[in-house]
Amino acid sequence: MKAFHAFWTAPNRLKNGGEVVLPDYELLTMMLSALKWREKNGSIRMVTDSAGAAFFTRAGLAELWDDGLDTSLDGMPPALDPRLFWAAGKLEALRRAEAGRAMLDVDLIFWESIGARCKDGVTVAHREALTPMVYPDPHAAFSLDPSYAFPSEWDFSLPAANTAFLRITSGALRDYYAKEAFRFMSALRMPDADPTVAMCFAEQRILPMCAAAKGVAVHALLNEERLDDQSFATHLWGFKRALATSPGQRVEYCLGCAARLLRDFPAWRGVLTDNPQTRLYTE
């Protein structure tokens, strides 16, 4: 199964004075994500922009993606706010990809093959309940351009879909979802909105409503109630906050990632030892 990672650098550079900065735990997780996908599932490319391609090349990571580096995110809509819509690069990469190519977050590692679990239609990482903190009533939460209206066919009672993994086999549904996500993002008139709320609506709530409107089933790889089970998949997601603030946990996690990389992919030892961010975890 073909897949892609996506990394739009504008949100990252906004937070880091114009530079691309990835901490050690994110670099190591991304390496495992790409290499384990190649080992267990198939080919993968990185869809990024020119700044991202330059960063990965300098870090010696360009060869992680056997299907190459794609800089088509240079074509991101210029008016899109990277603070609010920090994951919009994934959606841009998705709408440029062929139907059936899986979208995989750089902080998601599949330790096993997922082929038997993917179904026709839509396959996502897992479903998510509509907790008001993340998924408030959009009619009340968002201030939108007067010309914008939610499609009448949307069912707002449907649970959200976590798109750390996403595969849509229908090109028509992929196009509908991407069009509606970008239409919403372009219509939002709240520069001080909560970025998590804004992005999660665009990415993770619009999808299941679009699928239901077209009569397409949404399947989940993971059980929402058993996300702590790491035998099949590891998603760093919110744990990144703990790693950023706890030096002890950070070192322990990075040592574990480096050990797994050295055990399963020894040819990458040189890249780990040449990179000052990861060198100490190989000693």
N, C-alpha and C positions, 0 to 999 in steps of 0.2 A: 504494500500500500504506500503510495506516495504521500508525502506530507510537506509542510513548510513551517518554519519559525518566522516570526515577524518582529522587527525591532525598528520602530520609528524613533529617531534620536532626539527629536525636538523636545519632548517632555523631559528627557534626561538632561539635555544641555541647558534647559531652562532652570533646572535646579542646581546645576554645577558650573555656573559662570561661563557657559558656552562650550564647555568641554564634555566629551563623552566619558563617563565614569561608571564602571561596574565594580562593585566590591567583590572580594575573593569568593564569598559563598555563592554569589550569583554566577560568576564565571564557572565555578566548578559544577554547579547544578546544570548550567547550560551545556557544558561538555558532556555530562552524563546523559542529558536529555537527547542530544543529537546522536551520540554514539550508541546508546541503547536502542534508540529507534532504528538505526541502521542495522544493528545486530538482530533485532527481533521482528522488525516490521517492514522495512523497505527503505526507499530513497528519501532524502530530505534536502530542502534548499532553505537558505536564509533570504527572506525578503526584507530589505532595509533601504537606507538611503546612502548617498555618497559618504557622509560622515561615518555612518556605521560600518560600511565596507572598509574604509580606511582604518578604523579602530580595530576591526577583527584581523585585518592583514598585518598591522603593526604587532598585534599580540600573538601572531602565529596561529590564529584560529581559523583562518579562511578554509582550510581543508576539512574542518568539522562537517561541512555540508557537502556531501558527495554530488548533489545536484547544483552546487554553485551558489555564489552570491548574486542576488538580484537587487539592483538599486532603483526599482520602480517607485519606491516611496519618496523619491525626489519629486514625484508628481502629486503629493498630498495636497488637498484643497488649501490654498494659502490663508483663507479666512478662518479655518478651523482652530479653535483655541486649544493648544497642547496641554494647558493646565487642567481644563475641564475634561477634555476627551483624550486622556493619556493613552488609551488602548485603541484609538481609532486607526492606527497603522495596521492592526490585525484585520480590520474590516476592509480597508483599502486593498490589502494583499488578498483577502478572500474574494473580493469582487473581480480581481484580475486573474485569479487562478481558474484552472479548469474544474468543472464539476467533479466531485468525488475525491479531490485532493484534500487531505486532512489538515486542519489547522491545529497546531500544537504549541502551547505556551512554552517559553524557554525555561520556566521553572517547574515543568511537569516531566517526570521520568516514568516511563512504562518499563517495568522490569520483565514483562512477558509479552508474548504476541497478543494483539487485540483483535485480529482478523475475525475470529469466530463470534466476537461480541458486537461487531459493527453490523448494522442492519441497513436495508434500503430506506431512504427517507432522510431522517436527521438523527445523528448520534452525537450526544454531548457527554461531558464529563459526568455530571450529575444534575439532578433537579434541586431547586432551592425554594423554600417557603417564602412567602411575601412578607417578610419582617419589615415593619414600618420604618425602621431606622435606615435600611438600605433601599427598600422598595415602597416608598410612600405612594399614596394615591396621586397618580400623575396629573389628574385634572386640577388638583389643588396645589401640588408641589411645584409645578413648572410655569414660568411666564414665557409664553411663546409668541412668535410673530403672529399678528392678526390674520394673516393669510393661511396659517397652518391649521389643519384639523386632523385629529386622529382618525384613521380609517374606521368606518362604521362597522366593518366586519370583525374587528378585534374583540377578543374576549379577555377582559382585564382581570378575571378571576383565576386565570391559569397560573400555575407556579412558574417561576423563572427557570432558566436553564444555564448552568455554569458552563461557559465556553472555553475553559482551559484546554479542552479538546472539543473539536467540532468537525464533523464531516457531513456535508450535504450532497446527496447523490443527484438531486434535481437542479439543473442549471437555472430553470425558471424560478424555483423557490429561492435559490441563492441570490439571484438578481433582485427579487422582490424584497427580501430581507435587507440586503445591502442598500437598496434604494431608500427604504423606509428608515433605516438607521441613520443614513446621512441626511435625509430630509429632516428628521427630528433634530440632529445635531446642528444643522444650519439654522433651524428656526428658534432655538433656545435663546432667550434674551435675558440671561441671568449671569453676568460675569462673576458674581460672588457665590454662585451655586456650589453645593458640596460636590466635588469631583467624583466621589464614589457613587453618589446617587445619580448624577447625570450620566456617567459612563455606563453604569450597570443597567440603567433603563435602556439606553441605546443598544447595548451589546447583548444583554442577557434576558431582558423582558420582552423586547420586540420580537425576538426569534420565535419563541413558542406560539405567540399570537399570530405571526405570519404563517407558521406551519399549519396551525389549526384552521386558519382561514382558507388554506389551499387543500385541506383534507390530508395532510401528511403527518405521519406519526413521528413522535420524538422519543428516542430510546436513550437510556442512560448507561454508561459503562460502570459507574460506581454507585453504591447505595449511599444515599445522603446520611443515613444513620450509622454508617460504618466507615467513615472517612479516615479514621485513625489506623485502619489496617493498611500497612505499608508493603505487604507482600506482592501486590500487583502493581501499584502505582504510588508514587510520592509526589505531592504537590506542595511546593514550598510556601506559596501564597502568604497568608498572614504571619507565618513563622518568621518571615524576613524581618518583621519589627523586633522580635525577640533577639534574633541574631545581631541586629544592628546595635542593640543596647546592652547585650550581655557578652562580654569578651570570652568568658569561659565556654558558654554554649557555642559561640562562633568558632572557636578553635576546635572544639570537639566535633562539630558538624563538618568543618573543612577537612579535618584529619580523616574522617570517615569517607568523605567523597573522594579525596585523593587516594586513599587506600584502595577503594573500589576501582578507580580509574587505572591505577598501576597494576592491579590484579587482572582486570578484564581487558585492558587496552594498553599493554606495556609499551607499545610503539609511541605513545603520547608522553612518555616520561620526559623527553627533551623539552617539549613545550611547557610542561609544568615546572621544570627546573630552571628554564630560561626566563620565566615570567616572575618578576620580583613579588607579585601578589600571591603566588601559589608556591614559590620555591620552598618556603619553610615547612610546608606540609608534606614534603617528600623526603625530609631528612630523618 
